[in-house]
Amino acid sequence: MDENRLNILNASTRVISKLQLLSVFFNNDVIYKIYLRTQVLHQLFQTNPELDIYQLEMFHLQFTQTLIDLLKKIKKNNETNAHLLLDEVALNHQLIEQMEGSAYTEQNYENDKQRQALKMSQSLRKLFQVLSDNSAEYPFAGNINKFSAHFSADYFYSISTELVYELLAYNPADVYSNEYATIQRKLMGNLCKYDFKIAFYCGVRANDIVLEVYRFTDVNKYFLFSPLNNVLLFCDVAKLGDLDLKNTVSKRERMMRELRDKNVQLTGKAGLMKTNLPERITALLADNYKKITDVNFLEQMNAFDVQANILKTMLNTDII
């Protein structure tokens, strides 16, 4: 075998190897079939010295290398677009980590609701004693407002400012009041009657105004507590509307879940985007494959220049 023929066959092997890698990357049947067909052509020239080896060289120059360049350009564009999505995934992940580091979890909320109800029960007992004794002692348990400070932003339900003012409205003649608290007389009477047995029902907020709503454990009655001014009044929960009390997922946790779901979608989309081939390219490759599998292909090699030129045209335009 003369050196020139050997060099052309070695170059053919290298070009075909590049096409094989691209067929694996795109995982496309047509590209894989073209790769197999170029191998067949290579072997045909390798085992038949009488064939003009320059036809194989010309085929690779005109078609295979142009196809490789086109696929590389598509691959680069696809990866650039996919990286934009993956960059968004990375930013979302950073945001999730930040929120995880500062979030009070659903379990924290459930546990602290019980603790808050116990604190409120103890505080109301103390308030009853303070009002009865006309004492100046502070009645509320320590950190009574900490619960709302921690959880109101994420777990309390949003209501209108007008409704807040409506819920907090009362007749001064109907309340007990001292320097520390204001409580409806009938509410205090009911609390005494039911031995201060209460449970946290829900929290509501309008901008920076928050209210805690409690229920009596032994009777269908509710009252509210305003941490801002320590006002305690009966509460008509029907005015609050339809609250999904079973949904205890915080706004922050919902956002974190939405970001995680979005990241799954973006990651999947990025994976598909990397190997995407425009339909027009796929159709052209299918047509090209039919031509290079024609039994008379070698005799009509020059006619394939038209197909090669179409690939070159696509390579030099913005169709991709």
C-alpha positions in Angstrom: 0.0 0.0 0.0 1.5 3.3 -1.0 2.0 6.0 1.6 -0.5 8.4 0.1 -3.3 5.8 0.1 -2.4 4.9 3.7 -2.5 8.5 4.8 -6.0 8.9 3.3 -7.3 5.8 5.0 -5.8 6.9 8.3 -7.5 10.4 7.9 -10.7 8.6 7.0 -10.5 6.6 10.2 -10.0 9.8 12.3 -13.0 11.5 10.6 -15.2 8.5 11.1 -14.2 8.4 14.8 -15.3 12.0 15.2 -18.6 11.2 13.6 -19.0 8.2 16.0 -18.6 10.4 19.0 -21.2 12.9 17.7 -23.6 10.0 17.0 -23.2 8.9 20.6 -23.8 12.4 21.9 -26.9 13.1 19.9 -28.2 9.6 20.2 -29.9 10.0 16.9 -30.7 7.0 14.7 -30.1 8.8 11.4 -26.6 10.1 12.5 -25.8 6.6 13.7 -26.8 5.0 10.4 -24.7 7.6 8.5 -21.8 6.7 10.7 -22.2 3.0 10.0 -22.5 3.7 6.3 -19.3 5.8 6.3 -17.6 2.8 7.9 -18.8 0.6 5.1 -17.5 3.0 2.5 -14.2 3.2 4.3 -13.9 -0.6 4.4 -14.9 -0.8 0.8 -12.0 1.4 -0.3 -9.6 -0.3 2.1 -10.3 -3.7 0.8 -10.5 -2.7 -2.9 -7.2 -1.1 -4.0 -8.5 -0.7 -7.5 -11.0 1.9 -6.4 -9.9 5.5 -6.6 -8.9 6.4 -3.0 -9.3 10.1 -3.8 -13.1 9.5 -4.1 -13.1 8.5 -0.4 -11.1 11.6 0.5 -13.4 13.8 -1.5 -16.5 12.2 0.1 -15.1 13.0 3.6 -14.1 16.5 2.6 -17.4 17.3 0.9 -19.8 15.5 3.2 -18.5 13.9 6.4 -16.4 16.8 7.6 -19.1 19.3 6.7 -21.6 17.1 8.6 -19.2 17.0 11.6 -18.8 20.8 11.5 -22.6 21.3 11.3 -23.2 18.9 14.2 -20.5 20.5 16.3 -22.0 23.9 15.7 -25.4 22.5 16.8 -23.8 20.9 19.8 -22.1 24.1 20.9 -25.3 26.1 20.5 -27.3 23.5 22.4 -24.8 23.4 25.2 -24.8 27.2 25.5 -28.6 27.3 25.8 -28.5 24.3 28.2 -25.9 26.0 30.4 -28.2 29.0 30.7 -30.8 26.7 32.2 -28.3 25.0 34.4 -27.1 28.4 35.6 -30.6 29.1 36.7 -30.7 25.7 38.4 -27.6 26.7 40.3 -29.0 30.1 41.4 -32.2 28.4 42.5 -30.2 25.9 44.5 -28.3 28.7 46.2 -31.6 30.4 47.1 -33.0 27.1 48.5 -30.0 26.7 50.7 -30.3 30.3 51.9 -34.0 29.7 52.8 -33.3 26.4 54.4 -30.7 28.0 56.7 -33.1 30.6 57.9 -36.5 28.8 57.7 -38.5 27.6 60.6 -39.8 24.3 59.5 -43.3 22.9 59.6 -42.4 20.7 62.5 -41.1 23.8 64.4 -44.4 25.4 63.8 -46.5 22.4 65.0 -44.5 22.1 68.1 -44.5 25.8 68.9 -48.2 26.1 68.4 -48.7 23.8 71.4 -46.2 25.6 73.5 -47.8 29.0 72.6 -51.2 27.7 73.6 -49.8 26.6 76.9 -48.1 30.0 77.4 -51.3 31.8 76.6 -53.4 29.6 79.0 -50.9 30.4 81.8 -50.9 34.1 80.9 -54.7 34.3 81.0 -54.8 32.6 84.4 -52.3 35.1 85.6 -54.2 37.9 84.0 -57.4 36.8 85.8 -55.5 36.8 89.1 -53.9 40.2 88.4 -57.3 41.8 87.5 -59.0 40.2 90.5 -56.3 41.4 92.9 -55.9 44.8 91.1 -52.2 43.9 91.0 -49.6 45.8 88.9 -47.8 42.5 88.1 -47.1 41.7 84.5 -49.3 38.8 83.6 -47.9 37.4 80.3 -45.4 34.6 80.0 -41.9 35.5 78.9 -41.5 35.8 75.1 -45.2 35.6 74.5 -44.8 37.6 71.3 -41.9 35.5 70.0 -44.2 33.0 68.3 -45.8 35.5 66.0 -42.4 37.1 65.3 -41.1 33.8 64.1 -44.0 32.4 62.2 -46.3 35.1 61.1 -44.5 35.9 57.8 -44.6 32.3 56.6 -47.6 30.6 58.3 -50.2 33.2 59.1 -53.1 33.7 56.7 -53.4 37.1 54.9 -56.5 39.1 55.5 -57.5 42.7 54.7 -56.6 45.6 57.0 -60.3 46.5 57.2 -61.0 43.0 58.6 -58.3 43.4 61.2 -59.8 46.6 62.4 -63.3 45.0 62.4 -62.0 42.1 64.5 -60.3 44.4 67.0 -63.2 46.7 67.5 -64.8 46.6 70.9 -66.9 48.7 73.3 -64.8 50.0 76.2 -67.6 49.3 78.6 -67.4 45.6 77.7 -63.8 45.0 78.7 -61.4 44.7 81.6 -58.3 46.8 81.1 -55.1 47.6 82.9 -51.7 48.9 81.8 -50.8 45.5 80.4 -53.8 44.1 78.7 -57.4 44.5 77.5 -59.8 41.6 77.6 -63.6 41.3 77.1 -65.4 40.6 80.3 -67.5 37.7 78.8 -64.3 36.2 77.3 -62.7 36.2 80.8 -65.8 34.7 82.2 -65.8 31.9 79.6 -62.1 31.2 80.1 -62.7 30.8 83.8 -65.7 28.5 83.2 -63.7 26.2 80.9 -60.6 26.3 83.1 -58.5 28.2 80.5 -58.3 25.1 78.3 -57.4 26.5 74.9 -55.6 25.5 71.7 -54.0 27.6 69.0 -56.3 27.7 66.0 -54.5 29.9 63.4 -52.7 33.2 62.8 -53.8 36.0 60.5 -52.0 39.1 59.3 -52.5 42.3 57.3 -49.1 43.8 56.5 -47.4 44.2 59.9 -50.5 43.7 62.0 -50.8 40.1 63.3 -53.5 38.3 65.3 -53.4 34.9 67.0 -56.7 33.1 67.0 -57.4 30.5 69.7 -60.2 28.1 70.3 -61.7 26.6 73.5 -61.0 22.9 73.6 -64.3 22.0 75.1 -66.7 24.3 73.3 -67.0 25.8 69.8 -65.8 29.3 70.7 -62.9 31.3 69.5 -61.0 34.4 70.6 -58.1 36.5 69.3 -55.0 37.9 70.8 -53.3 41.0 69.4 -49.5 40.9 70.3 -49.2 44.5 69.3 -51.3 45.8 72.2 -52.3 42.7 74.2 -56.0 42.9 73.3 -58.1 39.7 73.8 -61.6 39.5 72.2 -64.0 37.0 71.1 -63.5 36.1 67.4 -66.2 35.2 64.8 -64.0 32.8 62.7 -66.7 32.8 60.0 -65.4 36.3 59.1 -62.0 34.9 58.3 -63.4 33.0 55.3 -62.4 29.6 54.1 -59.0 28.9 55.6 -57.1 25.7 54.6 -56.0 24.8 58.2 -54.7 21.4 57.0 -52.2 23.2 54.8 -49.4 24.0 57.3 -46.7 24.5 54.7 -45.1 27.9 55.0 -44.8 30.4 52.2 -41.1 29.9 52.3 -41.4 26.1 52.2 -43.8 26.3 49.3 -41.4 28.5 47.5 -38.6 26.1 48.2 -40.7 23.2 46.9 -41.6 25.2 43.8 -37.9 25.9 43.2 -37.0 22.3 43.6 -39.7 21.3 41.2 -38.6 23.9 38.7 -35.0 22.7 39.0 -36.1 19.2 38.1 -37.9 20.5 35.0 -35.0 22.8 34.0 -32.5 20.0 34.4 -34.6 17.6 32.3 -35.1 20.4 29.7 -31.4 21.1 29.6 -30.7 17.4 29.0 -33.1 17.3 26.1 -31.8 20.6 24.8 -28.2 19.4 24.5 -29.1 16.7 22.0 -31.9 18.5 20.2 -31.7 18.5 16.4 -33.8 20.9 14.3 -36.4 19.1 12.3 -35.1 20.5 9.0 -31.6 19.1 9.8 -33.0 15.7 10.7 -35.0 15.6 7.5 -31.9 16.5 5.4 -29.8 13.9 7.1 -32.4 11.2 6.5 -32.4 12.2 2.8 -28.6 12.2 2.7 -28.5 8.7 4.3 -30.8 7.4 1.5 -28.4 8.7 -1.1 -25.2 7.3 0.4 -26.9 3.9 0.7 -27.7 3.8 -3.0 -26.0 1.0 -4.8 -24.9 3.4 -7.5 -23.6 5.9 -5.0 -19.9 5.6 -6.0 -20.7 6.0 -9.6 -22.7 9.2 -8.8 -20.3 10.6 -6.2 -20.1 14.0 -8.0 -23.9 14.3 -7.8 -23.6 14.3 -4.0 -22.0 17.7 -4.1 -25.5 19.2 -4.1 -26.3 17.6 -0.8 -23.0 18.6 0.6 -23.6 22.2 -0.4 -26.9 22.2 1.4 -25.1 21.2 4.6 -22.5 23.9 4.0 -25.3 26.5 3.5 -26.9 25.5 6.8 -23.6 25.6 8.5 -23.1 29.2 7.4 -26.6 30.5 8.3 -28.5 31.1 11.5 -31.0 28.3 10.9 -29.6 26.3 13.8 
